[in-house]
């Protein structure tokens, strides 16, 4: 009888553990955005759009509208044009290709 109870408890606990592990959700958005810069708190898109534009223009970038949540930034450095795409949501932003100066400028504007 004792072996049956121990076996039953073991089966119940292991099935509970299995169910708990299999039900935790990780969306594909989490995997895609892991390298993006995540914000401490959500910001409305229009406000974030304005903030990115201000940060870029203060640092010599020419910002062009592309989509509601995407901007193109261009800057001339060392007689060569450099262009990046800034994608943003209420929760994060990404600069592609990466540009640490522009990213730092946007982060500084966020901290204000």
C-alpha positions, 0 to 999 in steps of 0.5 A: 500500500505504501508503494502505491501511495508513493507512486501516485504522489510521484506521478501527480507531482511530475505531471504537475511539473510537466504541465507547469513547464509546458504552459509557460508562454514565450511569444515569438515577439520576445525572441525577436525583440531581445536585442532591442532597447526596452523602455522602463515604461510605455510611451505613446507612439506619437510622443515617442516619435517626437522624442526620437525626432528631437534627439536625432535632430539635436545630434545632427541627424536628418529624420525622415518619416517612413511609417507610423512606427519607423523613421529613417535617420541620415547623417554625413560623417567623414564625407560619407552619408550614413543612414539607419532605420529606427523602429519603435513601439510603446515598449522598445526601439531598435536602430538598424544598423546599430549606431551607438551615438544615435542610441545614446542620444535617444536614451538621454532624451528618454531620461529627461 
